[in-house]
Amino acid sequence: MTDKNNTANKTLLAVIEQGGYPDFTSLYEAQGYQVVTVKSPRKAISFLKKNPTAILVAEFNYQTDFRDRTSSLESIMASAQHQKEIKVIIFIDKSNQERFEKVSSRFAIHQILMFPIDEVQLNYALSG
């Protein structure tokens, strides 16, 4: 039986909605994480509801078609916040930094990395 608050949990959930950056799976695995990759917010939310997760890596993609939020990331973060030990790493385009402030003010974010993603900074965020 798995304890949902187990700090020894080494699951990393990578949510890749748009991508366009390198596959960091080998970097995640080198840090000792079991990597689960999903390509939709719905799958990410479902995974987070059922599985303890140490690290969540996701993109912030500003979406103008939502009337009550700025991005599907907000829905993912609402599910992630139920896991007290989870660390959240967000990939963001510098042009969306100001729009992201609304999200980052409501949810705990461990690290924000700007595109293009620097592997050294990502490695530091994973281990820190």
Phi and psi restraints in degrees (value plus and minus 20) as a CYANA .aco file:
   2 THR   PHI    -117.1   -77.1
   2 THR   PSI     110.5   150.5
   3 ASP   PHI    -102.4   -62.4
   3 ASP   PSI     101.5   141.5
   4 LYS   PHI     -85.8   -45.8
   4 LYS   PSI     -34.8     5.2
   5 ASN   PHI    -127.6   -87.6
   5 ASN   PSI      -3.2    36.8
   6 ASN   PHI     -85.8   -45.8
   6 ASN   PSI      99.1   139.1
   7 THR   PHI     -96.3   -56.3
   7 THR   PSI     -33.2     6.8
   8 ALA   PHI    -100.4   -60.4
   8 ALA   PSI     -25.0    15.0
   9 ASN   PHI     -78.1   -38.1
   9 ASN   PSI     111.6   151.6
  10 LYS   PHI    -143.4  -103.4
  10 LYS   PSI      18.6    58.6
  11 THR   PHI    -113.1   -73.1
  11 THR   PSI     112.2   152.2
  12 LEU   PHI    -137.9   -97.9
  12 LEU   PSI     103.3   143.3
  13 LEU   PHI    -120.2   -80.2
  13 LEU   PSI      97.5   137.5
  14 ALA   PHI    -124.5   -84.5
  14 ALA   PSI      98.6   138.6
  15 VAL   PHI    -124.3   -84.3
  15 VAL   PSI      92.6   132.6
  16 ILE   PHI    -135.2   -95.2
  16 ILE   PSI      77.9   117.9
  17 GLU   PHI    -105.6   -65.6
  17 GLU   PSI     -72.2   -32.2
  18 GLN   PHI    -129.4   -89.4
  18 GLN   PSI     -53.2   -13.2
  19 GLY   PHI      48.6    88.6
  19 GLY   PSI    -159.6  -119.6
  20 GLY   PHI      66.8   106.8
  20 GLY   PSI      -4.5    35.5
  21 TYR   PHI    -156.9  -116.9
  21 TYR   PSI     146.3   186.3
  22 PRO   PHI     -79.5   -39.5
  22 PRO   PSI     135.3   175.3
  23 ASP   PHI     -99.6   -59.6
  23 ASP   PSI      95.5   135.5
  24 PHE   PHI    -115.5   -75.5
  24 PHE   PSI      -6.4    33.6
  25 THR   PHI     -73.8   -33.8
  25 THR   PSI     -65.4   -25.4
  26 SER   PHI     -84.3   -44.3
  26 SER   PSI     -54.8   -14.8
  27 LEU   PHI     -85.8   -45.8
  27 LEU   PSI     -64.5   -24.5
  28 TYR   PHI     -81.1   -41.1
  28 TYR   PSI     -65.8   -25.8
  29 GLU   PHI     -85.7   -45.7
  29 GLU   PSI     -55.1   -15.1
  30 ALA   PHI     -83.1   -43.1
  30 ALA   PSI     -46.2    -6.2
  31 GLN   PHI    -104.5   -64.5
  31 GLN   PSI     -20.7    19.3
  32 GLY   PHI      73.6   113.6
  32 GLY   PSI      -8.6    31.4
  33 TYR   PHI    -109.3   -69.3
  33 TYR   PSI     123.8   163.8
  34 GLN   PHI    -107.1   -67.1
  34 GLN   PSI     100.0   140.0
  35 VAL   PHI    -118.1   -78.1
  35 VAL   PSI     110.0   150.0
  36 VAL   PHI    -139.1   -99.1
  36 VAL   PSI     104.9   144.9
  37 THR   PHI    -133.6   -93.6
  37 THR   PSI     111.2   151.2
  38 VAL   PHI    -147.7  -107.7
  38 VAL   PSI     137.2   177.2
  39 LYS   PHI    -137.5   -97.5
  39 LYS   PSI      -7.0    33.0
  40 SER   PHI    -164.9  -124.9
  40 SER   PSI     128.3   168.3
  41 PRO   PHI     -79.2   -39.2
  41 PRO   PSI     -58.0   -18.0
  42 ARG   PHI     -80.0   -40.0
  42 ARG   PSI     -63.3   -23.3
  43 LYS   PHI     -88.4   -48.4
  43 LYS   PSI     -56.0   -16.0
  44 ALA   PHI     -83.8   -43.8
  44 ALA   PSI     -65.4   -25.4
  45 ILE   PHI     -82.9   -42.9
  45 ILE   PSI     -64.3   -24.3
  46 SER   PHI     -80.6   -40.6
  46 SER   PSI     -64.3   -24.3
  47 PHE   PHI     -82.5   -42.5
  47 PHE   PSI     -66.9   -26.9
  48 LEU   PHI     -82.9   -42.9
  48 LEU   PSI     -52.1   -12.1
  49 LYS   PHI     -89.5   -49.5
  49 LYS   PSI     -47.0    -7.0
  50 LYS   PHI    -127.5   -87.5
  50 LYS   PSI     -34.6     5.4
  51 ASN   PHI    -153.8  -113.8
  51 ASN   PSI     111.2   151.2
  52 PRO   PHI     -86.3   -46.3
  52 PRO   PSI     116.4   156.4
  53 THR   PHI    -153.3  -113.3
  53 THR   PSI     109.5   149.5
  54 ALA   PHI    -100.6   -60.6
  54 ALA   PSI     -63.4   -23.4
  55 ILE   PHI    -152.0  -112.0
  55 ILE   PSI     116.3   156.3
  56 LEU   PHI    -137.0   -97.0
  56 LEU   PSI     103.0   143.0
  57 VAL   PHI    -135.0   -95.0
  57 VAL   PSI     102.7   142.7
  58 ALA   PHI    -165.3  -125.3
  58 ALA   PSI     143.7   183.7
  59 GLU   PHI    -119.4   -79.4
  59 GLU   PSI     128.5   168.5
  60 PHE   PHI    -122.5   -82.5
  60 PHE   PSI      93.9   133.9
  61 ASN   PHI    -138.7   -98.7
  61 ASN   PSI      89.0   129.0
  62 TYR   PHI     -83.1   -43.1
  62 TYR   PSI     110.3   150.3
  63 GLN   PHI    -146.3  -106.3
  63 GLN   PSI      98.7   138.7
  64 THR   PHI     -99.5   -59.5
  64 THR   PSI     -32.8     7.2
  65 ASP   PHI    -102.0   -62.0
  65 ASP   PSI     -25.2    14.8
  66 PHE   PHI    -109.0   -69.0
  66 PHE   PSI     115.4   155.4
  67 ARG   PHI    -114.5   -74.5
  67 ARG   PSI     -42.6    -2.6
  68 ASP   PHI    -130.8   -90.8
  68 ASP   PSI     -18.4    21.6
  69 ARG   PHI    -176.5  -136.5
  69 ARG   PSI     151.8   191.8
  70 THR   PHI    -119.3   -79.3
  70 THR   PSI     -37.7     2.3
  71 SER   PHI    -184.8  -144.8
  71 SER   PSI     137.5   177.5
  72 SER   PHI     -87.7   -47.7
  72 SER   PSI     -36.2     3.8
  73 LEU   PHI     -77.7   -37.7
  73 LEU   PSI     -54.0   -14.0
  74 GLU   PHI     -81.4   -41.4
  74 GLU   PSI     -59.0   -19.0
  75 SER   PHI     -87.9   -47.9
  75 SER   PSI     -60.7   -20.7
  76 ILE   PHI     -82.7   -42.7
  76 ILE   PSI     -64.8   -24.8
  77 MET   PHI     -84.0   -44.0
  77 MET   PSI     -54.4   -14.4
  78 ALA   PHI     -81.6   -41.6
  78 ALA   PSI     -56.8   -16.8
  79 SER   PHI     -95.0   -55.0
  79 SER   PSI     -58.3   -18.3
  80 ALA   PHI     -86.9   -46.9
  80 ALA   PSI     -51.7   -11.7
  81 GLN   PHI     -85.7   -45.7
  81 GLN   PSI     -33.7     6.3
  82 HIS   PHI     -96.6   -56.6
  82 HIS   PSI     -31.5     8.5
  83 GLN   PHI    -123.7   -83.7
  83 GLN   PSI      83.2   123.2
  84 LYS   PHI     -82.4   -42.4
  84 LYS   PSI     -50.9   -10.9
  85 GLU   PHI    -110.0   -70.0
  85 GLU   PSI     -24.4    15.6
  86 ILE   PHI     -88.3   -48.3
  86 ILE   PSI     118.6   158.6
  87 LYS   PHI    -126.6   -86.6
  87 LYS   PSI     113.8   153.8
  88 VAL   PHI    -132.5   -92.5
  88 VAL   PSI     106.7   146.7
  89 ILE   PHI    -136.8   -96.8
  89 ILE   PSI     105.9   145.9
  90 ILE   PHI    -134.3   -94.3
  90 ILE   PSI     113.3   153.3
  91 PHE   PHI    -116.6   -76.6
  91 PHE   PSI     112.1   152.1
  92 ILE   PHI    -165.4  -125.4
  92 ILE   PSI     125.2   165.2
  93 ASP   PHI    -101.4   -61.4
  93 ASP   PSI     116.0   156.0
  94 LYS   PHI     -74.2   -34.2
  94 LYS   PSI     -52.4   -12.4
  95 SER   PHI     -87.4   -47.4
  95 SER   PSI     -36.7     3.3
  96 ASN   PHI    -124.2   -84.2
  96 ASN   PSI     -13.2    26.8
  97 GLN   PHI     -77.6   -37.6
  97 GLN   PSI     -65.3   -25.3
  98 GLU   PHI     -85.0   -45.0
  98 GLU   PSI     -61.0   -21.0
  99 ARG   PHI     -85.5   -45.5
  99 ARG   PSI     -51.4   -11.4
 100 PHE   PHI     -90.8   -50.8
 100 PHE   PSI     -42.1    -2.1
 101 GLU   PHI     -76.9   -36.9
 101 GLU   PSI     -53.6   -13.6
 102 LYS   PHI     -82.1   -42.1
 102 LYS   PSI     -61.2   -21.2
 103 VAL   PHI     -91.8   -51.8
 103 VAL   PSI     -67.9   -27.9
 104 SER   PHI     -87.5   -47.5
 104 SER   PSI     -40.7    -0.7
 105 SER   PHI     -98.0   -58.0
 105 SER   PSI     -38.0     2.0
 106 ARG   PHI    -123.2   -83.2
 106 ARG   PSI     -36.8     3.2
 107 PHE   PHI    -151.6  -111.6
 107 PHE   PSI     130.2   170.2
 108 ALA   PHI     -96.6   -56.6
 108 ALA   PSI     101.0   141.0
 109 ILE   PHI    -137.2   -97.2
 109 ILE   PSI     106.3   146.3
 110 HIS   PHI     -94.8   -54.8
 110 HIS   PSI     -64.9   -24.9
 111 GLN   PHI    -174.1  -134.1
 111 GLN   PSI     122.3   162.3
 112 ILE   PHI    -136.6   -96.6
 112 ILE   PSI     106.2   146.2
 113 LEU   PHI    -139.1   -99.1
 113 LEU   PSI     111.0   151.0
 114 MET   PHI    -107.2   -67.2
 114 MET   PSI     125.9   165.9
 115 PHE   PHI     -90.9   -50.9
 115 PHE   PSI     123.5   163.5
 116 PRO   PHI     -92.1   -52.1
 116 PRO   PSI     121.4   161.4
 117 ILE   PHI     -91.1   -51.1
 117 ILE   PSI     107.3   147.3
 118 ASP   PHI    -108.8   -68.8
 118 ASP   PSI     101.1   141.1
 119 GLU   PHI     -82.2   -42.2
 119 GLU   PSI     -53.7   -13.7
 120 VAL   PHI     -84.8   -44.8
 120 VAL   PSI     -64.8   -24.8
 121 GLN   PHI     -85.5   -45.5
 121 GLN   PSI     -60.5   -20.5
 122 LEU   PHI     -83.9   -43.9
 122 LEU   PSI     -63.6   -23.6
 123 ASN   PHI     -80.2   -40.2
 123 ASN   PSI     -63.2   -23.2
 124 TYR   PHI     -82.8   -42.8
 124 TYR   PSI     -63.2   -23.2
 125 ALA   PHI     -83.7   -43.7
 125 ALA   PSI     -56.0   -16.0
 126 LEU   PHI     -89.5   -49.5
 126 LEU   PSI     -55.9   -15.9
 127 SER   PHI    -112.2   -72.2
 127 SER   PSI     -35.1     4.9
